[in-house]
Amino acid sequence: MPKTEVMPASSSASEQSQNQTEVFAVHGADPEVLAYAMAKYSRSSLSMRDSLREISSQRAEQFLNTFYFQYGHRSIADLAHLAFAIERLSLLAAIVLVDEQRWDGQERSTRYQNFRKSGWYMPDFGGDQQAAARFRESVESLFAAYHEVAEGMLESLKAQVPCPAEMKPDAYERTLRARAFDVARYLLPLATNTSLGQIVNARTLETQISRLLSSPYAEIRQLGEKLRAAATGAAWNVHADEFAKLQQEIAALDPTLGERAAALLTREVRTAPTLVKYAAPNEYEIATRRELHQAATELLSDESIDPAPSVDLIDNDESLEVELATTLLYGACHYPYRQIRRQVAALDEARRNEIIALGTRHRGRHDELLREFASGKALKFDILMDIGGFRDMHRHRRCIQVLQDFTSAHGFEIPEGLAEAGLQPRYESAMHDAHAACAKLAQSVAPEYANAADYLLPLGTRTRALFKMDFAEAVYISELRSQPQGHFSYRRIAWELYEAVRKQHPSLAQYFRVTDVNEPVDLLKR
């Protein structure tokens, strides 16, 4: 008999549906509601569509109050992403604001925009009118120098680089003016106003707000309060005017339908009414910073600051205990890493452990360890560079970065092209005057207002930061930041970073696709 072939039974429609992966984008849900819906995957078999249909803002708040605050499931806040516009804050505040490991955003560029008319932040001097007048005079003097150098550099560049026949005059002017800003920005004081946009998850926002509220700077504490208010209060809706007009038109045709439309079209949206409402100053951080500063002062009070290269790749001969103690003290002073480590290594084990213990003594139940405890990376770079160029390096968030406070103690950088343009004397005079005014102001005002003098420091002032990273990140930074279109400040740092690795690990140099910063650059290409 012929063999009968048995065909498999056809799958039912429901079985086929279960075997097909479905992917869809979600739009229109409030951030906390969406976070709740995603969190429900761990506690419910409902689909995203069904979860969102049944959730109200009130139910989301109840859920978050229970699982986020009572049970400590902080990962839920990772699911709520919030967008903010932060406008008219100082450059100093902007640097502190973006100092987060998990941060996405963009800021006004000092390389491409004229900041002369952006305005500046006026700190409070507690009614000391003389101090306020000195501050105002110094800031206005820096802006005058900024304008002179920008215009002078533009004319110098035009004399050096003629406009190619194939290039439009406005593009030529715009490109060279941006090159001029590359130099002139060194004179912008940290008081200069800027604006930025950020998109962060609610957990990062909560940490950010807490950190800002813990700052010694009044402006930054106020910024933390405003961020918290913006997250918990009504958000600005880009379509608000259009929706309101549409609702009015619907109401004119049918009042009952207009009421229903109002509930959807003109409702108030609060992006994170629950997740950040308890954000408060971090007492762990405040107390620890104070004690570490005292410890660093006691250990290094008799030491002058050692000369150091722009980029110092620290060898890995130290123990983890020495690295931890050194890093904790590094962020509390202005000394180079090697100089601090030399002092720490000379301590006995008990004293070294006391320093490490300072970093945990005030840690609360829900506090994460300070960033300084993220030790053990293979590559550690102690970098000393101008504040303006550092801000571009600051964006590399795969690194562990430990920043020192701003100071005039390290002097300032002299940007490329100044001498050729005959502008170096004007620049150096303005920088010396600003540093002198900063020191004089800090000494003349009441102690609680002394840090307001930091706003007078120009972007050309050197600042020190420790960058800890793996090999892949060192390659990435060197390759990206050494490219010809980059700013000459961080191009040089990226090259020196590569050179430091090449000298310590010569066999690994072949894996860098770095651009030699000593080669001439076409000034009309950016």
C-alpha positions in Angstrom: 0.0 0.0 0.0 1.2 3.5 -0.7 2.6 5.3 2.3 0.3 7.9 3.5 2.0 11.2 4.5 0.7 12.8 7.6 0.7 16.6 7.4 1.0 18.6 10.7 -2.2 20.1 11.9 -2.5 23.8 11.2 -1.8 26.1 14.2 -4.8 27.9 15.5 -4.9 31.7 15.1 -4.3 32.2 18.8 -1.2 29.9 18.7 0.2 31.9 15.7 -0.4 35.1 17.6 1.5 33.8 20.6 4.4 32.9 18.5 4.8 36.3 16.8 6.8 39.0 18.6 5.1 42.4 18.6 6.9 45.7 18.8 5.2 49.0 19.0 6.2 52.5 20.1 4.3 54.2 22.8 3.3 57.9 22.7 1.1 60.1 24.8 1.4 58.5 28.2 2.6 60.7 31.1 6.2 59.7 32.2 5.1 58.3 35.6 2.1 56.5 34.2 4.4 54.9 31.6 6.9 54.0 34.3 4.1 52.3 36.2 2.9 50.4 33.1 6.4 49.1 32.4 6.9 48.1 36.0 3.7 46.1 35.9 5.4 43.6 33.6 7.0 42.2 36.7 3.7 41.8 38.6 1.1 41.3 35.9 0.5 39.4 32.7 -1.3 42.4 31.1 0.0 43.8 27.8 1.3 47.3 27.7 -1.8 48.4 25.9 -4.1 46.9 28.6 -2.0 48.3 31.4 -2.1 51.8 30.0 -5.8 51.7 29.4 -6.5 50.8 33.0 -4.0 53.2 34.7 -4.8 56.6 36.0 -2.4 59.2 37.4 -3.8 58.6 40.8 -3.2 54.8 40.6 0.3 55.4 39.3 1.0 57.6 42.3 -0.3 55.0 44.7 1.8 52.3 43.1 5.0 54.5 43.2 4.4 55.5 46.8 4.3 51.9 47.7 7.0 50.2 45.7 9.4 53.2 45.1 9.4 54.8 48.5 8.3 52.1 50.9 10.0 49.0 49.3 12.9 50.9 47.7 12.5 49.6 44.2 14.3 52.6 42.7 14.8 51.0 39.3 11.2 52.0 38.6 12.3 55.6 38.3 14.7 54.6 35.5 11.6 54.1 33.3 10.3 57.6 33.5 12.2 60.0 31.2 11.8 63.7 31.6 12.8 66.6 29.3 13.8 70.0 30.8 14.8 73.4 29.4 17.1 75.2 31.8 17.7 78.7 30.7 19.8 81.6 32.0 22.0 79.7 34.4 25.7 80.5 34.8 28.5 78.5 33.2 29.6 77.6 36.7 26.1 76.2 37.5 25.9 74.4 34.2 29.2 72.5 34.9 27.8 71.4 38.2 24.4 70.5 36.8 25.7 68.2 34.1 28.1 66.4 36.4 26.1 63.1 36.3 27.2 59.7 35.1 23.8 59.2 33.4 23.0 62.5 31.6 21.8 63.4 28.1 21.6 67.0 26.9 22.9 69.9 24.9 24.1 73.3 25.8 24.7 76.6 24.0 28.1 76.4 22.4 30.8 78.9 23.4 32.6 77.8 20.2 29.8 78.8 17.8 27.8 81.6 19.5 28.6 85.1 20.6 28.1 85.3 24.3 28.7 89.1 24.7 24.9 89.8 25.1 23.9 86.7 27.0 24.1 88.4 30.3 25.6 87.1 33.5 24.7 85.9 37.0 25.0 88.3 39.8 25.7 86.5 43.1 24.5 87.8 46.5 27.0 89.6 48.6 24.7 90.1 51.6 24.2 93.8 51.0 27.9 94.5 50.5 27.5 97.1 47.8 31.3 97.7 47.4 31.8 94.0 46.7 29.0 93.9 44.3 30.4 96.9 42.4 33.9 95.3 42.2 32.3 92.1 40.9 30.3 94.0 38.3 33.3 96.0 37.2 35.4 92.9 36.8 32.8 91.0 34.8 32.2 93.9 32.4 35.9 94.3 31.9 36.2 90.6 30.9 33.3 90.9 28.4 35.0 94.0 26.9 38.2 92.0 26.5 36.2 89.1 25.1 34.7 91.4 22.4 38.1 92.9 21.5 39.8 89.5 21.2 37.0 88.0 19.1 37.0 90.9 16.7 40.8 91.1 16.6 41.1 87.3 16.0 38.5 87.5 13.2 40.5 90.2 11.4 43.8 88.3 11.9 42.3 85.1 10.5 40.9 86.9 7.5 44.4 88.3 6.8 45.8 84.8 7.0 43.2 82.8 5.2 41.7 84.3 2.0 38.2 83.3 1.0 38.2 80.5 -1.6 36.4 81.3 -4.9 34.1 78.3 -4.4 33.1 79.4 -0.8 30.2 81.8 -0.2 31.2 84.9 1.7 28.7 84.4 4.5 30.0 80.8 5.1 33.6 82.1 5.1 32.7 84.8 7.6 30.8 82.4 9.8 33.5 79.7 9.8 36.3 82.2 10.7 34.2 83.9 13.3 33.7 80.5 15.0 37.5 80.1 15.0 37.8 83.5 16.6 35.3 82.4 19.3 37.5 79.4 19.9 40.1 81.9 21.2 37.9 84.6 22.7 35.9 82.2 24.9 38.9 81.8 27.1 37.9 85.2 28.5 34.3 84.4 29.4 33.8 84.4 33.2 32.0 81.6 34.9 29.2 84.1 35.7 28.3 84.1 32.0 24.7 83.0 31.3 24.1 79.9 29.2 21.1 77.7 28.5 20.7 73.9 28.1 18.3 71.1 27.6 18.4 67.8 29.4 16.6 64.5 29.1 17.1 62.3 32.2 15.3 59.5 33.9 13.6 60.2 37.2 16.2 58.4 39.3 19.0 60.5 37.8 16.9 63.6 38.3 16.3 62.8 42.0 20.0 62.3 42.5 20.8 65.4 40.5 18.4 67.6 42.5 19.7 66.2 45.8 23.3 67.0 44.8 22.4 70.5 43.6 20.6 71.2 46.9 23.8 70.2 48.7 26.0 72.7 46.9 27.8 75.5 48.7 26.7 77.9 45.9 23.4 79.7 46.4 22.6 79.7 42.7 23.0 76.0 42.4 20.9 75.3 45.5 18.1 77.5 43.9 18.5 75.6 40.7 17.8 72.3 42.5 14.7 73.8 44.0 13.5 75.0 40.5 14.2 71.6 39.0 12.1 69.9 41.7 9.3 72.4 41.2 9.4 71.9 37.4 9.2 68.1 37.8 6.4 68.1 40.3 4.5 71.1 38.8 2.6 71.6 35.6 4.8 71.0 32.5 4.8 73.3 29.5 2.9 71.7 26.6 4.2 72.6 23.1 0.7 72.2 21.7 -1.2 73.9 24.5 -2.4 76.9 22.4 -3.5 74.6 19.5 -5.3 72.3 21.8 -7.1 75.1 23.7 -8.3 76.6 20.4 -9.5 73.2 19.2 -11.3 72.7 22.5 -13.0 76.0 22.2 -14.2 75.2 18.7 -15.6 71.9 19.8 -17.4 73.5 22.8 -18.9 76.1 20.4 -20.5 73.3 18.4 -21.4 71.1 21.3 -20.9 72.2 25.0 -21.1 68.7 26.3 -18.6 67.4 23.9 -16.4 70.4 24.6 -16.2 69.4 28.3 -15.1 66.0 27.3 -12.5 67.5 24.9 -11.2 69.8 27.7 -10.5 66.8 29.9 -8.2 65.4 27.2 -6.9 68.5 25.4 -6.3 71.0 28.1 -5.5 68.9 31.1 -2.6 69.7 33.3 0.4 67.3 33.0 2.9 66.9 35.8 5.9 64.9 34.6 7.1 63.5 37.9 4.7 64.5 40.7 5.7 61.5 42.8 9.2 60.4 42.0 11.2 63.5 43.0 9.0 65.2 45.5 11.1 64.0 48.4 14.5 65.0 46.9 16.4 66.8 49.6 20.0 68.0 50.4 22.3 65.0 50.8 23.6 65.2 54.4 26.0 62.3 53.7 27.7 64.3 50.9 27.7 67.6 52.7 29.3 66.2 55.9 31.7 64.0 54.1 33.0 66.7 51.8 33.6 68.9 54.9 35.6 66.3 56.7 37.6 65.2 53.7 38.5 68.9 53.1 39.7 69.1 56.7 41.7 65.9 56.3 43.3 67.0 53.1 44.3 70.3 54.7 45.9 68.6 57.7 47.8 66.2 55.5 49.0 68.7 52.9 49.0 72.1 54.7 52.8 72.4 54.6 53.0 71.4 50.9 53.1 73.8 47.9 51.4 72.5 44.8 53.9 70.4 42.7 54.3 71.2 39.0 52.5 68.7 36.9 52.0 67.9 33.2 48.7 68.6 31.5 48.1 64.8 31.3 49.7 62.4 33.8 48.9 58.7 33.4 49.2 57.3 36.9 51.0 53.9 37.2 49.1 51.0 38.8 51.7 50.2 41.5 49.5 51.3 44.3 47.2 49.2 46.4 43.4 49.6 46.3 43.5 51.1 49.8 46.0 53.8 48.7 44.0 54.6 45.6 40.8 54.9 47.6 42.3 57.2 50.2 44.1 59.3 47.5 41.0 59.7 45.4 38.9 60.8 48.4 41.4 63.5 49.2 41.9 64.5 45.6 38.4 65.9 45.2 38.9 67.9 48.5 42.0 69.9 47.5 44.0 71.3 44.6 47.0 69.0 44.6 48.1 66.6 41.9 47.2 63.0 42.3 50.9 61.9 42.6 51.6 64.4 45.3 48.6 63.3 47.4 49.5 59.6 46.8 53.0 60.1 48.0 51.7 61.5 51.3 49.0 58.8 51.6 51.5 56.0 50.9 53.7 57.3 53.7 50.9 56.9 56.3 50.5 53.9 58.4 47.7 51.5 57.7 45.5 52.7 60.5 45.7 56.4 59.4 45.0 55.4 55.8 42.0 53.4 56.8 40.7 56.4 58.8 40.7 58.4 55.6 38.7 55.8 53.8 36.3 55.5 56.7 35.6 59.3 56.4 34.0 58.5 53.1 31.4 56.2 54.6 30.9 57.5 58.2 27.8 59.6 57.4 26.3 57.3 54.7 22.6 56.8 55.2 20.5 53.7 54.5 19.7 54.7 50.9 22.9 56.6 50.0 25.1 55.3 47.2 28.8 55.5 47.9 30.5 58.6 46.7 31.9 58.6 43.2 35.4 58.4 44.6 34.8 54.8 45.6 34.6 53.8 41.9 38.2 52.7 42.0 40.0 49.9 40.2 40.0 51.2 36.6 43.1 50.2 34.7 43.9 53.8 33.4 43.9 56.9 35.6 44.7 60.3 34.1 45.3 63.4 36.2 44.4 66.2 33.7 45.1 69.9 34.1 43.6 72.0 31.4 41.5 75.2 30.8 37.9 75.1 32.0 36.5 75.7 28.5 38.3 72.7 27.1 37.6 70.6 30.2 33.9 71.1 29.6 34.2 69.1 26.3 36.1 66.3 28.1 33.5 66.4 30.8 31.0 64.9 28.4 32.8 61.5 28.4 30.5 59.9 31.0 31.9 56.3 30.6 34.8 57.7 32.7 34.8 58.0 36.4 35.5 61.7 36.9 36.5 63.4 40.1 36.6 67.1 39.8 38.5 69.6 42.0 37.0 72.9 42.9 37.7 76.0 40.7 40.7 78.0 41.7 43.2 80.5 40.3 46.1 78.6 41.9 47.0 76.8 38.6 47.2 79.9 36.5 45.7 80.0 33.0 46.2 78.7 29.4 47.2 80.9 26.5 45.2 79.9 23.4 46.7 79.4 20.0 46.8 82.3 17.5 46.9 85.1 20.1 50.6 86.0 19.6 50.3 86.0 15.8 47.3 88.3 16.1 49.2 90.7 18.4 46.5 90.1 21.1 48.5 88.2 23.7 49.3 91.2 25.9 45.6 92.2 26.0 44.6 88.7 26.9 47.2 88.2 29.6 46.4 91.5 31.2 42.7 90.6 31.3 43.4 87.2 32.8 45.7 88.5 35.5 43.2 91.2 36.4 40.4 88.7 36.7 42.4 86.3 38.9 43.6 89.2 41.1 40.0 90.5 41.4 38.8 87.0 42.3 41.4 86.6 45.1 40.7 90.1 46.5 37.0 89.7 46.5 37.1 86.3 48.3 39.2 87.8 51.0 37.2 91.0 51.5 33.7 89.6 51.8 32.1 87.6 54.7 33.1 83.9 54.6 29.6 82.8 53.6 29.9 84.8 50.4 33.5 84.1 49.5 32.7 81.4 46.9 30.9 84.0 44.9 34.3 85.2 43.7 34.7 82.0 41.7 32.2 83.4 39.2 35.0 85.8 38.1 37.3 83.0 36.9 37.5 83.0 33.1 37.2 79.8 31.0 40.9 80.0 30.3 41.7 79.3 34.0 43.2 75.9 34.5 41.3 73.3 36.4 42.2 69.8 37.5 40.2 66.6 37.2 40.9 62.9 37.6 39.6 60.6 34.8 39.5 56.9 35.4 38.7 54.7 32.5 39.2 51.4 30.7 41.3 51.0 27.5 38.4 51.2 25.1 37.4 54.6 26.5 41.0 55.9 26.2 41.0 54.9 22.5 37.6 56.5 22.0 38.5 59.8 23.6 41.9 60.0 21.8 40.4 59.3 18.4 37.4 61.5 18.8 38.9 64.5 20.4 42.0 64.6 18.3 40.1 65.1 15.0 40.9 68.3 13.1 37.5 69.9 13.6 37.9 69.8 17.3 39.0 72.7 19.6 42.8 73.0 19.8 42.6 72.7 23.6 41.1 69.3 23.9 42.9 68.1 20.7 46.2 68.6 22.6 44.9 66.8 25.7 43.6 63.9 23.5 47.0 63.6 21.9 48.9 63.7 25.2 46.5 61.1 26.5 47.5 58.8 23.6 51.2 59.6 24.1 51.0 58.7 27.7 49.5 55.3 26.9 52.0 54.8 24.1 54.9 55.4 26.5 53.6 53.1 29.3 52.1 50.4 27.0 54.0 50.7 23.7 52.5 47.5 22.3 49.0 48.9 22.5 49.7 52.1 20.6 48.9 50.4 17.3 45.3 50.1 18.2 44.7 53.9 18.3 43.5 55.7 15.1 44.5 59.1 16.5 45.1 62.2 14.5 48.4 63.9 14.9 47.6 67.3 16.3 51.0 68.7 15.2 49.8 68.5 11.5 48.5 71.8 10.0 44.7 72.3 10.2 42.5 73.8 7.4 40.9 76.7 9.3 37.9 76.7 6.9 36.9 73.1 7.8 35.0 72.5 11.1 
